[in-house]
Amino acid sequence: MRPRLRFLSDELIERILDEAYKLLATKGVTLPHEELLARLADAGCPVDTESKHVRMPREVVEAAVRSAPGQIELWNIAGESRCDLSGDNVYFTPGSTAIKMLDEQTRRIRAASIDDMLRYGKLVEQLDAIDYSSTAVVPNDVPNAIGDSIRLYALLKSTSKAIVTGAFTIDGFNVMAEMLLAVRGTREALREKPFTIFSCCPTSPLKWSTTTADNTARCAELGVPVEFIAMPLAGLVSPISLVGCVIQHAVETLSGVVISQTTCPGAPILYGGSPGIFDMRTMAASISTVEAQLMDCAYIEVGKYLGLPTQAYIGMSDSKTLDAQAGFESGGGLYLAGLAGVNSISGPGMHYFESCQSLAKLVFDAEICAMTRRLMAGLEPREDFPADELFDELLREKTLLTADHTLKYFAQEHYIPGPVIDRTQLQSRQGGAPDLMQRARDEVARHLAQYEPPEVLSPEQRRDLEAVMTAAAGDFKIGF
């Protein structure tokens, strides 16, 4: 039996949704996008064109939820294998859009670079526990105009896995859309086998930016899945109460569902988010606290109740290095997310309030992801009934180390982590042994040394992709 975790009763979920529907109908959201406002007005939403405000009646919201698919098939770049984002299926992807890197050599946080982005892409390609990649690194040494597109370009050149991405500008999205079409060839092929998820983030409280709203609509037209990343911050731009934050999260996320579905009914979306708390002592927005993880699990239950695929930024740490805090915050979050059945778990590799990516932490977290899968598998009998014959052998031989039962089920019952998590005997450490950071650094180096570029794009696809990026880059020379 697969173990599951719940924090909300169905009755409480219904009360949360009732409040969200009422708030959408009475208070609505700010939406500075004239085309979308006109489209929502045609769908039956009261619109104030002067204040750029729209209210969304309950019947419009419920129709949008019914229109959204309950399953998303996310394919790899070659279009050969897929992830089924539905039900309680769980997949792992690194946390994204970090502007800083934890340098595993100096053990210091610094600005991220193109080299970091390329090393990250090569590493993710080799981590079996990480199901798909993300544009996790925002390089500081490229022009702002191509800051969005070069991240996607780098991964398309270095990985075979699907990609979670996003755009900070409308122009950036346009270039990225051309890249998607360069890979798939046609809109129909892209719609049939999407290989990216775009993150689109409403702004708390109850607002959308022009760019994010436009990205949501454009993704709907292309058939590219969107994960809505509402970010209520308890005690600052959201209620201090966690249930109040979950209500606000529902308002902001459901407004995104309406934008998507009024643009293109049936467009694929994920009910996602990244809630946090505002620490009044340090003035920090913390997203790895137990309260943030509670909110993650709670809104996931709301999304599942609505029958939608789900996503969460969880399994990250607010720590500044790979230490005990990184371990318990990331491990606790990943275990909770696995038991909650989050379809797309974003977070491995991330430090420092969702702003820093670490290759060392990524290889460490990959092992926790693998252990999370073992946790989700739960317990089941392995020829344990009746037990007499097995215990007769144990009592006779004094060990079951070489028993047929042991040899048959060892690999199914036990996950043995790699070298980052230390389970060696004490005597093997005589004379000193590397600490966690050093073990992780060695594992990063090992993977990068054995990296070979995947052959997933044809020469024609590479040519078209490079033409798109070269045109967008202008005078900036792309050296990879």
C-alpha positions in Angstrom: 0.0 0.0 0.0 1.4 3.4 -0.9 1.5 5.7 2.1 -0.3 9.1 1.8 -0.4 12.3 3.8 -3.2 14.7 4.3 -3.6 17.9 6.3 -7.1 19.0 5.1 -10.5 17.4 5.4 -12.8 17.6 2.3 -15.1 19.9 4.3 -12.2 22.3 5.0 -11.2 22.2 1.3 -14.7 23.1 0.3 -14.8 26.0 2.7 -11.4 27.2 1.3 -12.8 27.0 -2.2 -16.1 28.7 -1.3 -14.1 31.7 0.1 -11.9 31.8 -3.0 -14.8 31.8 -5.3 -16.5 34.6 -3.3 -13.3 36.7 -3.4 -12.8 36.2 -7.1 -16.4 37.3 -7.7 -16.4 40.3 -5.3 -12.7 41.5 -5.3 -11.3 40.0 -8.4 -7.7 40.6 -9.6 -5.8 43.4 -11.2 -4.9 42.5 -14.8 -3.1 45.2 -16.9 -3.6 43.4 -20.3 -6.3 45.0 -22.5 -6.7 42.0 -24.9 -7.2 39.6 -22.0 -9.6 41.9 -20.2 -11.7 42.1 -23.4 -11.6 38.3 -23.7 -12.7 37.9 -20.0 -15.5 40.4 -20.5 -16.8 38.3 -23.4 -16.7 35.3 -21.1 -19.0 37.0 -18.6 -16.5 38.7 -16.2 -17.2 42.2 -15.0 -14.3 44.4 -16.2 -13.2 47.9 -15.2 -11.0 49.0 -18.1 -9.9 52.1 -16.4 -8.4 50.4 -13.3 -7.5 47.2 -15.2 -9.5 45.2 -12.8 -11.6 42.1 -13.4 -14.0 40.1 -11.2 -14.6 36.5 -12.0 -18.0 35.0 -11.2 -18.1 31.5 -9.7 -19.7 29.9 -12.7 -16.9 31.2 -15.0 -14.2 29.9 -12.6 -15.8 26.5 -12.2 -16.3 26.2 -16.0 -12.6 27.0 -16.4 -11.6 24.3 -13.9 -13.8 21.7 -15.7 -12.1 22.7 -19.0 -8.6 22.2 -17.7 -7.2 18.6 -18.3 -6.6 16.4 -15.3 -3.5 14.9 -16.9 -0.4 16.3 -18.7 2.0 14.3 -20.7 5.4 15.8 -20.7 7.8 14.4 -23.3 11.6 14.4 -23.5 13.2 16.5 -26.2 13.4 13.6 -28.6 9.7 12.9 -28.1 10.3 9.3 -27.1 9.4 9.0 -23.5 7.0 10.9 -21.2 6.2 11.8 -17.7 2.5 11.3 -16.7 1.6 14.3 -14.5 -1.6 13.1 -13.0 -3.0 11.4 -9.9 -0.3 10.8 -7.3 2.5 10.3 -9.8 5.6 12.2 -8.6 8.5 13.6 -10.6 11.5 15.7 -9.6 13.1 18.8 -11.2 15.6 21.3 -9.8 14.5 24.6 -8.4 14.8 27.4 -11.1 15.8 30.9 -11.9 18.6 31.3 -9.3 20.7 34.5 -9.8 23.4 33.2 -7.5 25.6 30.0 -7.3 27.1 28.3 -4.4 30.6 27.7 -5.7 31.6 24.2 -4.6 35.3 25.0 -4.8 35.4 28.2 -2.7 32.2 27.3 -0.7 31.0 30.9 -1.2 27.9 32.3 -2.8 28.5 34.5 -5.9 26.8 35.7 -9.1 25.9 33.0 -11.6 27.6 32.8 -15.0 27.2 31.1 -18.3 29.8 28.6 -17.3 27.6 27.7 -14.2 24.6 27.3 -16.5 26.5 24.9 -18.8 28.0 22.8 -16.0 24.5 22.6 -14.4 22.9 21.3 -17.7 25.6 18.6 -18.1 25.1 17.5 -14.5 21.3 17.2 -14.6 21.5 15.1 -17.7 23.3 12.4 -15.7 21.3 12.4 -12.5 18.8 9.5 -12.9 16.8 10.6 -9.9 16.1 14.0 -11.5 13.3 13.4 -14.1 13.6 16.6 -16.0 15.6 19.8 -16.1 14.8 23.5 -15.4 16.4 26.8 -16.4 17.8 26.9 -12.9 20.6 29.4 -13.4 20.2 33.0 -14.5 23.6 34.1 -15.8 24.8 37.6 -15.0 27.3 37.8 -17.8 24.9 38.0 -20.7 22.9 40.9 -22.0 19.5 41.3 -20.4 17.8 41.0 -23.7 18.7 37.4 -24.0 18.6 36.5 -20.3 15.5 34.4 -20.8 16.3 32.7 -24.1 19.9 31.7 -23.5 19.0 29.6 -20.5 16.6 27.5 -22.6 19.1 27.4 -25.5 21.9 26.1 -23.2 19.7 23.2 -22.0 18.5 22.3 -25.4 22.1 21.9 -26.4 23.2 19.9 -23.4 20.3 17.7 -22.3 17.8 15.2 -23.6 15.3 15.8 -20.7 12.2 17.9 -20.6 12.6 21.4 -19.2 10.8 23.7 -16.8 11.4 27.3 -17.8 9.9 30.7 -17.9 10.3 34.2 -19.3 10.7 37.6 -17.6 9.8 39.6 -20.7 7.4 39.3 -23.6 10.2 39.6 -26.1 12.1 36.8 -24.3 9.0 34.6 -24.6 8.8 35.2 -28.3 12.4 34.0 -28.9 11.8 30.9 -26.6 8.6 30.1 -28.5 10.6 30.1 -31.8 13.1 27.7 -30.1 10.3 25.3 -29.2 9.0 25.3 -32.8 12.6 24.9 -34.1 12.8 21.6 -32.1 9.3 20.2 -32.7 8.9 21.6 -36.2 5.2 22.5 -36.1 2.6 23.9 -33.6 0.7 20.6 -34.0 3.7 18.5 -33.1 4.5 20.8 -30.1 0.9 20.6 -28.9 1.0 16.8 -29.2 4.3 16.3 -27.4 5.2 19.3 -25.3 8.7 19.2 -23.7 8.6 22.3 -21.6 6.6 23.6 -18.7 6.5 27.4 -18.3 6.3 29.0 -14.8 3.8 31.9 -14.7 3.6 33.8 -11.4 0.7 35.9 -10.2 1.8 38.7 -7.9 0.5 38.7 -4.3 -1.9 40.1 -3.4 -4.3 39.4 -6.2 -2.5 40.9 -9.2 -1.0 39.9 -12.5 1.8 41.6 -14.4 1.3 42.2 -18.1 4.2 39.9 -19.0 3.1 36.9 -16.9 -0.5 37.2 -18.0 0.7 37.4 -21.6 2.9 34.4 -21.2 0.0 32.4 -19.7 -2.2 33.2 -22.8 0.6 32.5 -25.3 1.4 29.1 -23.7 -2.3 28.2 -23.9 -2.3 29.0 -27.6 0.8 26.9 -28.2 -0.4 24.0 -26.0 2.6 24.4 -23.7 1.8 23.4 -20.1 1.9 26.2 -17.5 2.5 25.9 -13.8 1.0 28.7 -11.8 3.4 29.8 -9.1 1.3 31.8 -6.6 3.6 33.1 -3.8 1.5 34.2 -0.8 3.9 35.5 1.9 2.3 35.0 5.4 2.3 38.1 7.5 3.4 40.5 4.7 1.3 40.3 1.6 -1.0 37.5 2.8 -2.8 36.6 6.0 -0.6 35.5 8.9 -2.8 32.4 9.2 -1.8 29.4 7.0 -5.4 28.6 6.0 -5.8 32.3 5.0 -2.7 32.0 2.8 -4.2 28.8 1.2 -7.4 30.8 0.4 -5.4 33.6 -1.2 -3.3 31.0 -3.1 -6.5 29.5 -4.5 -7.8 33.0 -5.6 -4.6 33.8 -7.4 -4.1 30.3 -9.0 -7.8 30.0 -10.1 -7.6 33.4 -11.7 -4.7 32.0 -13.8 -6.8 29.0 -14.7 -9.5 31.3 -16.0 -7.0 33.3 -18.0 -5.6 30.1 -19.6 -8.9 28.4 -20.3 -10.7 31.5 -21.7 -7.8 31.8 -24.1 -7.8 28.2 -25.2 -10.2 25.7 -23.5 -8.3 22.5 -22.6 -4.9 24.2 -22.3 -2.7 22.2 -19.9 -2.0 23.8 -16.5 -0.6 22.7 -13.1 -2.0 23.9 -9.8 1.4 25.0 -8.3 3.0 27.5 -6.1 5.8 28.7 -3.8 4.3 30.1 -0.6 6.5 31.4 2.3 6.5 33.3 5.5 7.9 36.7 6.3 10.4 36.5 9.1 9.9 39.8 11.0 13.2 39.4 12.8 15.4 39.2 9.7 13.0 40.8 7.1 13.6 37.6 5.0 11.0 35.8 2.9 11.6 32.2 3.9 10.3 29.4 1.7 11.7 26.3 3.5 10.1 26.6 6.9 7.7 24.0 8.3 4.9 26.5 7.8 5.7 26.9 4.1 5.8 23.2 3.7 2.4 22.9 5.4 1.0 25.4 3.0 2.5 23.5 0.0 0.9 20.3 1.1 -2.4 22.0 1.8 -2.8 23.7 -1.5 -1.7 20.5 -3.2 -4.8 18.9 -1.6 -7.0 21.7 -3.0 -5.5 21.1 -6.5 -6.1 17.4 -6.3 -9.7 18.0 -5.0 -10.3 20.0 -8.2 -8.9 17.2 -10.3 -5.9 19.2 -11.6 -2.2 18.2 -12.0 -0.1 19.7 -9.2 3.3 21.4 -8.7 5.2 22.7 -5.6 8.4 24.5 -4.9 9.5 22.4 -2.0 12.6 20.4 -1.0 14.7 23.6 -1.0 16.7 25.1 1.9 17.2 28.7 3.2 20.7 27.6 4.2 23.8 29.3 2.7 25.8 26.1 2.3 25.5 22.3 2.3 25.0 21.8 6.0 22.7 20.2 8.5 20.0 22.9 7.8 20.2 22.1 4.1 19.7 18.4 4.9 16.7 18.6 7.2 14.9 21.4 5.3 15.3 19.7 1.9 14.9 16.1 3.1 11.8 17.0 5.2 10.2 18.9 2.2 10.9 16.1 -0.3 9.5 13.4 2.0 6.4 15.5 2.6 5.9 16.3 -1.1 6.3 12.6 -2.0 3.8 11.5 0.5 1.4 14.3 -0.6 1.7 13.1 -4.2 2.9 16.3 -5.7 3.1 15.6 -9.5 6.0 18.0 -10.2 8.4 18.7 -7.3 10.6 21.7 -7.9 13.4 22.5 -5.5 16.5 20.2 -5.6 19.7 22.1 -5.6 18.3 25.4 -4.2 19.7 27.5 -1.3 19.1 30.9 0.1 15.5 31.9 -0.2 15.0 30.5 -3.7 17.9 32.6 -5.2 20.9 30.3 -5.2 21.6 27.1 -7.0 24.3 24.6 -6.0 25.6 21.7 -8.0 26.9 20.1 -4.7 23.5 20.3 -3.2 21.9 19.0 -6.4 23.8 15.7 -6.2 23.0 15.5 -2.5 19.3 16.2 -3.1 19.2 13.6 -6.0 20.0 10.9 -3.4 17.1 12.2 -1.2 14.8 12.1 -4.2 15.7 8.5 -4.8 15.0 7.8 -1.1 11.7 9.6 -1.4 10.7 7.2 -4.1 11.5 4.3 -1.8 9.3 5.9 0.9 6.5 6.3 -1.6 6.7 2.7 -2.5 5.6 1.8 1.0 5.5 -1.8 2.4 4.3 -4.9 0.8 4.8 -8.6 1.6 7.7 -10.3 -0.1 6.8 -14.0 0.4 6.6 -13.2 4.2 3.5 -15.3 4.8 3.8 -17.9 6.2 7.0 -16.9 7.9 8.0 -20.4 9.3 10.4 -21.5 6.6 12.3 -18.2 6.5 12.8 -18.1 10.3 13.7 -21.8 10.3 16.6 -20.9 8.0 17.5 -17.9 10.1 17.7 -19.9 13.3 19.6 -22.7 11.5 22.1 -20.6 9.7 22.3 -17.6 12.2 22.1 -15.3 9.2 20.1 -14.6 6.1 22.9 -12.8 4.2 23.1 -15.3 1.4 19.5 -16.7 1.6 17.5 -17.0 -1.6 14.9 -14.6 -0.1 17.6 -12.0 0.5 19.1 -12.2 -2.9 15.7 -12.1 -4.6 14.3 -9.0 -2.8 17.4 -7.0 -1.7 17.2 -4.6 -4.7 13.5 -4.1 -4.4 13.4 -3.5 -0.7 16.4 -1.4 -0.1 17.8 1.8 -1.8 21.5 2.2 -1.3 22.5 5.8 -1.7 25.6 6.9 -3.6 28.8 8.3 -2.2 27.4 11.7 -1.1 25.5 10.2 1.9 28.0 8.5 4.1 27.1 5.0 5.4 30.6 3.7 5.7 32.0 2.0 8.7 34.0 4.1 11.2 37.2 2.1 10.7 37.2 3.0 7.0 37.6 6.7 8.0 40.8 6.3 9.9 43.2 9.1 9.1 40.4 11.5 8.2 37.6 11.5 5.6 36.0 14.1 3.4 33.1 16.0 4.8 29.7 16.2 3.1 30.6 19.2 0.9 33.8 17.5 -0.3 32.0 14.3 -1.1 29.4 16.2 -3.0 32.0 18.2 -4.8 33.8 15.0 -5.8 30.5 13.6 -7.2 29.9 16.7 -9.2 33.4 16.4 -10.7 32.9 12.7 -11.5 29.7 13.4 -13.4 31.1 16.3 -15.3 34.2 14.4 -16.3 32.2 11.6 -17.9 29.6 13.8 -19.6 28.9 13.1 -23.2 26.4 15.3 -25.2 23.2 13.5 -26.0 22.4 13.1 -29.7 18.8 14.0 -29.7 18.6 16.9 -32.1 19.0 16.4 -35.9 21.4 18.7 -37.8 18.4 20.5 -39.1 17.0 21.1 -35.7 20.4 22.3 -34.4 20.7 24.7 -37.4 17.3 26.2 -36.8 17.8 26.5 -33.1 21.2 28.2 -33.5 19.7 30.6 -36.1 17.0 31.7 -33.6 19.5 32.2 -30.8 22.1 34.0 -33.0 19.4 36.4 -34.3 18.3 37.2 -30.8 21.9 37.6 -29.5 22.8 40.3 -32.0 26.4 41.4 -31.4 26.8 39.2 -28.4 28.9 36.1 -29.3 27.6 32.8 -28.0 30.6 30.6 -27.3 28.9 27.3 -27.0 
